[in-house]
Amino acid sequence: MQKRFLLLSCLLLCLFACKQTEQNVMCHDPKAAFAEFGKDAAFQDMHPSPEEKSFDLTGKMVRFAVAGQDSANAYLAKAPKKTNKYILLYHEWWGLNDYIKNEADYWAKTLNVHVLAVDLYDGKLAKNAEEAGKLMGECKPERANSIITASAVFAGKKADFRTMGWCFGGGWSLKAALLLKDKTKACVMYYGMPEENIDVLKTLASNVVFIHASKDRWINDEVVQKFETNMKTAGKGLQVYRYDADHAFANPSNPKYNEVAAKAARMVVNDYLKKY
């Protein structure tokens, strides 16, 4: 009788744990978290539709082969002088829009690196938060991984990489750094969802700079502090810079843009990337 009771108790605990896992997948599974955020009305409300801005873009769109799949898109901003250095940029949940292309132009000129702004949405763009959440949820990790790997092949065998992204792209900046292993020299994450698996983090070849919006209710202090702990346990370098601002504060087309914090963060990123 006692054995039956213990067995039944264990089964009930397992069922309860599974139910809790389903309910809390957003908090405990970084791979699923942003897709879950996209369905959250409050998260959508934090992302007003981007204001239309015109940019004098100097780069160009390119296509490159993806092994066994459809080809992919990217925006290429070439360095003013010869170099094998690349920054791989990853867009916000809006897609590869003109704001991201302008960022590619800026960093190419500022740091004399080639910048490849990779399109993880295969040409699709969102005009509002509802569309953005849908596109983010439809982004398949397997396809995104293949695009990232193919973009490195497109850059050439002599290329080495720095990765950077914002929001949705902030998480992909870290994933790209992990995918590209020792070809990665630096990694910048603007308020992106970190990897939680310490064994995976141990494979990271570069250190990381994390730009944190302290008013962010999703990539919040708890998430960032856990990332700091995990990176320390993994024996990897992480510098977190905290700003009194909202999520997505660095995008000038965002109505919640914080110019003071954005400029300060840009200086930090500039100084960091100049070292590599």
Order of alpha helices (4+ residues) and beta strands (2+ residues): alpha-alpha-alpha-alpha-beta-beta-beta-alpha-beta-alpha-alpha-beta-alpha-beta-alpha-beta-alpha-beta-alpha
